[in-house]
Amino acid sequence: MLNIKINGEVREVDADPYTPLLWVIRDELGLTGTKYGCGVAQCGACTVHVDGKPMRSCSAPAYMAGGRSVTTIEGLSSPAAKAVQKAWIDLDVVQCGYCQSGQIMSAVALLEAKPKPTDEDIDHALSGNICRCATYHRIRAAIHQAAATLKA
């Protein structure tokens, strides 16, 4: 049995400790907002926050979440998260939407660490998140809008 603090709640999960955290989140806990993309931590669709930092959950064994705080897209609630979600809607960022939970998780982590990011900061922070629809310009614009909202 594993005890995982996820989205502020400690949950007991009967899973092999070496199961990728992604599958525990999706299959055992039923939180399907975190997506499976590549399985090798290259696309970013599976991004969650572990102790406030973005992490690819497809390649992280579930045991590493023990004693740490995991946040999925369903658990985002900070001012930065709300600003990012609003900007995503305002600027119609989403096209197919598959990568967007990972994009949002990375964007929120960036804004919480650096409230006024430059284009270079954004490109660096989201470099591990691939968007097949290539909405990168809208993603960057939404992050700048969210930063402006937080500043106001």
Secondary structure, 3 states (H helix, E strand, C coil): CEEEEECCEEEEECCCCCCEHHHHHHHHCCCCCCCCCCCCCCCCCCEEEECCEEEECCCCEHHHHCCCEEECHHHCCCHHHHHHHHHHHHCCCCCCCCCHHHHHHHHHHHHHHCCCCCHHHHHHHCCCCCCCCCCHHHHHHHHHHHHHHHHC
